[in-house]
Amino acid sequence: MFLRDWLGGNMVKAFRNTVIAVTFIASASVSILWDLDGYIACGLALVISFAAGYCVERAFIDRSHREMIHLYGADWHSADDRRDGT
């Protein structure tokens, strides 16, 4: 399923999930090595990993918005607001 997501065009979601998983493992490992309580280490790792995933997703969204503005001008999304079909 993971490889299918990468090849099937769901790259942003797969990349975000990869970042979340790697960040969770890394931050939980460091927290446990620092002799933090297991629950605190897990909670801290969850917060850090979801924050990293959110930042990665926002970076992809911001990049796509910049590309659309570059290609179609500053009001490229105003076509979504039209209801008369023109």
Disulfide bonds with the S-S distance in Angstrom:
none
